[in-house]
Amino acid sequence: MPTTDRMQKLQTMLEKDAADPFLLFAMGMEHKKVGNTADAVTWFRKTLEKDPGYCVAYHQAALAYEDGGDVEAAKRTYHEGIAAARKKGDNHAADEMQAALSMIE
């Protein structure tokens, strides 16, 4: 898979702050953008290790699983994300993930 200029810039920033959830998430989005769904999921999971309440990372990981053809992993991830969003009080994120989940169930 190609490495984009943004990936290189993000990697440089991550060398300074490897625990920044936004940078980890952004790296996942860059991998997803170029179709590297497996690495995208890995970065989204790293995001969630640092911040389990980063709800959009669940949603994007589930979408990446869907793109990669792993519908069961997508379903599990949506369920995890819905629970995390409800725990955080982010009903909007929970509702969005519930809607996405209902489209694949």
Z-matrix of the N, CA and C atoms (Angstrom, degrees):
N
C 1 1.444
C 2 1.531 1 109.75
N 3 1.307 2 115.31 1 146.57
C 4 1.463 3 118.33 2 -178.82
C 5 1.524 4 111.57 3 -71.94
N 6 1.304 5 114.37 4 151.97
C 7 1.460 6 120.96 5 173.23
C 8 1.524 7 106.94 6 -103.36
N 9 1.296 8 116.16 7 123.55
C 10 1.458 9 119.86 8 -178.60
C 11 1.524 10 110.39 9 -88.00
N 12 1.328 11 114.79 10 163.81
C 13 1.467 12 119.88 11 175.41
C 14 1.527 13 110.25 12 -58.95
N 15 1.334 14 115.82 13 -38.69
C 16 1.469 15 119.19 14 179.33
C 17 1.518 16 111.01 15 -63.31
N 18 1.328 17 117.14 16 -40.95
C 19 1.466 18 119.89 17 177.65
C 20 1.523 19 110.63 18 -59.93
N 21 1.322 20 116.13 19 -41.69
C 22 1.464 21 119.71 20 179.36
C 23 1.525 22 110.77 21 -64.54
N 24 1.329 23 116.85 22 -41.80
C 25 1.463 24 120.42 23 178.57
C 26 1.531 25 111.05 24 -66.19
N 27 1.331 26 115.73 25 -41.95
C 28 1.466 27 119.16 26 178.07
C 29 1.523 28 111.03 27 -63.18
N 30 1.338 29 116.47 28 -40.73
C 31 1.463 30 120.17 29 179.36
C 32 1.527 31 110.23 30 -61.11
N 33 1.319 32 117.03 31 -40.84
C 34 1.463 33 120.94 32 177.51
C 35 1.530 34 110.60 33 -61.79
N 36 1.327 35 116.34 34 -43.68
C 37 1.467 36 119.80 35 178.65
C 38 1.526 37 111.01 36 -66.93
N 39 1.340 38 117.05 37 -36.98
C 40 1.467 39 120.22 38 179.24
C 41 1.524 40 111.81 39 -67.38
N 42 1.318 41 117.26 40 -27.46
C 43 1.466 42 120.23 41 176.27
C 44 1.526 43 110.61 42 -64.45
N 45 1.331 44 116.58 43 -27.48
C 46 1.464 45 121.64 44 178.46
C 47 1.518 46 112.02 45 -87.10
N 48 1.338 47 116.70 46 -31.30
C 49 1.470 48 121.23 47 -178.20
C 50 1.531 49 109.34 48 -148.13
N 51 1.317 50 115.42 49 82.84
C 52 1.472 51 121.59 50 -174.85
C 53 1.522 52 113.35 51 -70.74
N 54 1.328 53 117.54 52 -8.81
C 55 1.461 54 120.52 53 -176.62
C 56 1.525 55 112.80 54 -105.21
N 57 1.314 56 117.97 55 8.50
C 58 1.466 57 121.06 56 -177.42
C 59 1.529 58 109.58 57 -76.69
N 60 1.325 59 117.79 58 110.83
C 61 1.475 60 119.91 59 -177.59
C 62 1.520 61 113.44 60 -59.16
N 63 1.334 62 117.40 61 -35.98
C 64 1.459 63 119.33 62 179.67
C 65 1.521 64 111.10 63 -63.25
N 66 1.324 65 117.05 64 -43.33
C 67 1.466 66 120.44 65 179.68
C 68 1.527 67 110.98 66 -66.28
N 69 1.322 68 116.79 67 -40.30
C 70 1.463 69 120.63 68 177.90
C 71 1.526 70 110.25 69 -62.82
N 72 1.329 71 115.97 70 -44.53
C 73 1.455 72 120.98 71 178.86
C 74 1.535 73 110.58 72 -62.94
N 75 1.326 74 116.34 73 -44.43
C 76 1.464 75 120.55 74 -179.52
C 77 1.527 76 110.83 75 -60.72
N 78 1.322 77 117.11 76 -38.07
C 79 1.468 78 120.06 77 177.40
C 80 1.530 79 109.93 78 -64.22
N 81 1.315 80 116.54 79 -40.15
C 82 1.463 81 119.79 80 176.14
C 83 1.515 82 111.59 81 -60.75
N 84 1.317 83 116.71 82 -42.01
C 85 1.463 84 120.58 83 179.61
C 86 1.529 85 111.30 84 -64.69
N 87 1.313 86 117.28 85 -38.16
C 88 1.464 87 119.99 86 178.09
C 89 1.531 88 110.68 87 -64.37
N 90 1.326 89 116.61 88 -42.12
C 91 1.469 90 119.33 89 178.39
C 92 1.531 91 110.76 90 -65.78
N 93 1.316 92 116.08 91 -39.73
C 94 1.465 93 120.05 92 178.89
C 95 1.525 94 110.43 93 -63.68
N 96 1.322 95 115.92 94 -40.02
C 97 1.461 96 121.61 95 -178.14
C 98 1.530 97 111.80 96 -60.21
N 99 1.341 98 117.69 97 -35.38
C 100 1.472 99 120.45 98 -179.01
C 101 1.527 100 111.95 99 -93.44
N 102 1.339 101 116.72 100 7.22
C 103 1.461 102 120.47 101 175.39
C 104 1.513 103 115.59 102 86.28
N 105 1.317 104 117.43 103 11.93
C 106 1.462 105 121.37 104 179.01
C 107 1.533 106 108.40 105 -93.21
N 108 1.334 107 114.89 106 76.43
C 109 1.466 108 119.89 107 -171.43
C 110 1.523 109 112.88 108 -66.71
N 111 1.321 110 117.84 109 -35.89
C 112 1.470 111 119.37 110 -179.07
C 113 1.529 112 110.94 111 -63.06
N 114 1.327 113 116.92 112 -46.39
C 115 1.462 114 119.21 113 178.44
C 116 1.522 115 111.28 114 -68.78
N 117 1.328 116 116.92 115 -33.95
C 118 1.463 117 119.65 116 177.11
C 119 1.524 118 110.07 117 -59.29
N 120 1.316 119 116.49 118 -47.34
C 121 1.466 120 120.59 119 178.96
C 122 1.525 121 110.25 120 -59.83
N 123 1.320 122 116.78 121 -42.98
C 124 1.471 123 120.28 122 179.11
C 125 1.520 124 110.62 123 -57.29
N 126 1.325 125 117.94 124 -44.76
C 127 1.468 126 121.12 125 179.70
C 128 1.517 127 111.79 126 -68.36
N 129 1.333 128 117.32 127 -38.26
C 130 1.462 129 119.39 128 177.52
C 131 1.527 130 110.04 129 -64.52
N 132 1.317 131 117.50 130 -39.33
C 133 1.474 132 120.71 131 177.62
C 134 1.524 133 111.09 132 -65.36
N 135 1.337 134 117.02 133 -37.67
C 136 1.471 135 120.17 134 175.63
C 137 1.531 136 110.14 135 -62.12
N 138 1.325 137 115.83 136 -39.22
C 139 1.465 138 120.78 137 177.02
C 140 1.521 139 109.91 138 -58.19
N 141 1.326 140 115.59 139 -47.03
C 142 1.465 141 120.92 140 -176.65
C 143 1.528 142 112.46 141 -70.53
N 144 1.321 143 117.77 142 -27.15
C 145 1.472 144 119.97 143 173.99
C 146 1.526 145 109.96 144 -63.96
N 147 1.328 146 116.51 145 -38.09
C 148 1.468 147 120.80 146 -179.35
C 149 1.522 148 112.34 147 -81.39
N 150 1.335 149 116.22 148 -31.99
C 151 1.462 150 120.04 149 -178.51
C 152 1.530 151 109.15 150 -146.97
N 153 1.340 152 117.09 151 90.80
C 154 1.470 153 120.79 152 -178.30
C 155 1.529 154 114.05 153 -62.40
N 156 1.306 155 117.90 154 -11.91
C 157 1.453 156 121.55 155 178.94
C 158 1.522 157 113.57 156 -96.04
N 159 1.313 158 117.49 157 6.05
C 160 1.470 159 122.28 158 179.90
C 161 1.528 160 107.82 159 -79.27
N 162 1.323 161 114.79 160 76.68
C 163 1.470 162 122.39 161 -166.75
C 164 1.515 163 114.62 162 -58.89
N 165 1.304 164 117.69 163 -35.65
C 166 1.462 165 119.40 164 -178.60
C 167 1.529 166 111.23 165 -64.39
N 168 1.316 167 117.73 166 -23.92
C 169 1.470 168 120.08 167 177.48
C 170 1.523 169 110.68 168 -67.69
N 171 1.328 170 117.85 169 -35.55
C 172 1.463 171 120.05 170 174.70
C 173 1.525 172 110.06 171 -62.93
N 174 1.323 173 114.95 172 -46.72
C 175 1.461 174 120.19 173 -177.57
C 176 1.532 175 110.33 174 -60.96
N 177 1.317 176 116.80 175 -47.55
C 178 1.460 177 120.20 176 -179.03
C 179 1.532 178 112.00 177 -67.66
N 180 1.317 179 117.16 178 -35.70
C 181 1.469 180 119.59 179 176.26
C 182 1.523 181 110.24 180 -63.78
N 183 1.319 182 116.37 181 -42.85
C 184 1.464 183 120.15 182 178.85
C 185 1.523 184 110.67 183 -63.25
N 186 1.317 185 117.04 184 -41.91
C 187 1.462 186 120.09 185 177.32
C 188 1.529 187 111.08 186 -63.05
N 189 1.329 188 116.90 187 -39.13
C 190 1.464 189 120.57 188 177.90
C 191 1.528 190 110.30 189 -64.58
N 192 1.329 191 116.33 190 -41.95
C 193 1.467 192 118.76 191 175.78
C 194 1.528 193 110.28 192 -59.23
N 195 1.330 194 116.37 193 -43.91
C 196 1.470 195 119.86 194 178.10
C 197 1.521 196 110.51 195 -59.35
N 198 1.335 197 116.37 196 -46.51
C 199 1.463 198 120.65 197 179.63
C 200 1.527 199 111.46 198 -59.05
N 201 1.332 200 115.54 199 -34.48
C 202 1.459 201 120.76 200 179.43
C 203 1.518 202 113.70 201 -83.57
N 204 1.324 203 117.12 202 -1.94
C 205 1.455 204 121.28 203 177.05
C 206 1.518 205 115.52 204 87.79
N 207 1.334 206 117.90 205 7.21
C 208 1.461 207 120.81 206 -179.41
C 209 1.533 208 109.35 207 -99.18
N 210 1.324 209 115.69 208 79.50
C 211 1.463 210 121.60 209 -175.18
C 212 1.526 211 111.71 210 -65.29
N 213 1.326 212 117.71 211 -36.65
C 214 1.471 213 119.95 212 179.85
C 215 1.528 214 111.36 213 -64.45
N 216 1.329 215 117.19 214 -41.40
C 217 1.471 216 120.20 215 177.20
C 218 1.525 217 109.86 216 -66.08
N 219 1.325 218 116.77 217 -37.03
C 220 1.464 219 120.31 218 177.24
C 221 1.518 220 109.93 219 -61.63
N 222 1.320 221 117.25 220 -46.06
C 223 1.471 222 120.98 221 179.54
C 224 1.521 223 110.82 222 -59.55
N 225 1.337 224 116.85 223 -47.24
C 226 1.474 225 120.26 224 179.23
C 227 1.526 226 110.68 225 -58.81
N 228 1.327 227 115.72 226 -42.44
C 229 1.465 228 119.98 227 -177.53
C 230 1.519 229 111.31 228 -68.44
N 231 1.326 230 117.19 229 -39.31
C 232 1.464 231 119.08 230 174.90
C 233 1.524 232 110.37 231 -60.47
N 234 1.327 233 117.33 232 -44.32
C 235 1.471 234 119.91 233 179.16
C 236 1.529 235 110.96 234 -60.90
N 237 1.340 236 116.94 235 -43.45
C 238 1.471 237 120.56 236 177.34
C 239 1.530 238 110.19 237 -60.48
N 240 1.326 239 115.81 238 -44.07
C 241 1.457 240 120.74 239 -178.13
C 242 1.517 241 112.77 240 -66.01
N 243 1.315 242 116.25 241 -40.50
C 244 1.467 243 120.47 242 178.25
C 245 1.527 244 109.95 243 -61.43
N 246 1.320 245 115.98 244 -44.71
C 247 1.468 246 120.11 245 178.97
C 248 1.530 247 110.95 246 -63.13
N 249 1.325 248 116.88 247 -43.47
C 250 1.466 249 120.40 248 -179.96
C 251 1.522 250 110.90 249 -64.94
N 252 1.316 251 116.47 250 -40.65
C 253 1.469 252 120.17 251 179.87
C 254 1.522 253 111.19 252 -65.73
N 255 1.318 254 117.15 253 -43.16
C 256 1.470 255 120.32 254 178.73
C 257 1.539 256 110.23 255 -63.21
N 258 1.337 257 115.89 256 -41.63
C 259 1.464 258 120.45 257 178.74
C 260 1.527 259 110.88 258 -60.70
N 261 1.325 260 115.52 259 -37.46
C 262 1.463 261 121.09 260 -179.36
C 263 1.526 262 112.00 261 -79.81
N 264 1.334 263 116.36 262 -15.05
C 265 1.457 264 120.33 263 -177.64
C 266 1.518 265 112.84 264 86.84
N 267 1.329 266 116.63 265 15.87
C 268 1.463 267 121.67 266 -179.62
C 269 1.529 268 108.74 267 -95.80
N 270 1.328 269 115.25 268 78.42
C 271 1.463 270 120.39 269 -177.28
C 272 1.517 271 112.85 270 -66.49
N 273 1.319 272 116.79 271 -29.76
C 274 1.466 273 119.76 272 178.31
C 275 1.532 274 110.09 273 -62.90
N 276 1.328 275 117.07 274 -48.42
C 277 1.468 276 120.88 275 178.92
C 278 1.527 277 110.36 276 -63.04
N 279 1.319 278 116.22 277 -41.83
C 280 1.469 279 119.90 278 178.98
C 281 1.522 280 110.86 279 -61.08
N 282 1.322 281 116.67 280 -43.61
C 283 1.464 282 120.57 281 179.92
C 284 1.525 283 111.94 282 -65.27
N 285 1.338 284 116.78 283 -39.11
C 286 1.457 285 119.59 284 178.35
C 287 1.527 286 111.20 285 -63.84
N 288 1.325 287 115.75 286 -43.07
C 289 1.464 288 118.84 287 179.34
C 290 1.516 289 111.21 288 -69.04
N 291 1.332 290 117.78 289 -35.33
C 292 1.459 291 121.32 290 176.89
C 293 1.527 292 109.96 291 -62.79
N 294 1.326 293 116.61 292 -41.30
C 295 1.465 294 120.64 293 178.59
C 296 1.526 295 110.72 294 -64.38
N 297 1.332 296 116.78 295 -42.53
C 298 1.467 297 120.70 296 178.78
C 299 1.528 298 110.16 297 -65.21
N 300 1.319 299 116.70 298 -41.18
C 301 1.457 300 121.29 299 178.60
C 302 1.519 301 111.15 300 -62.34
N 303 1.317 302 116.78 301 -41.88
C 304 1.470 303 119.71 302 -178.25
C 305 1.524 304 111.67 303 -64.30
N 306 1.306 305 117.98 304 -22.13
C 307 1.466 306 121.40 305 178.78
C 308 1.525 307 112.87 306 -76.26
N 309 1.351 308 116.88 307 -18.94
C 310 1.472 309 118.87 308 -178.90
C 311 1.523 310 113.15 309 -112.77
N 312 1.317 311 116.93 310 -4.55
C 313 1.467 312 119.68 311 178.82
C 314 1.511 313 111.09 312 -87.96
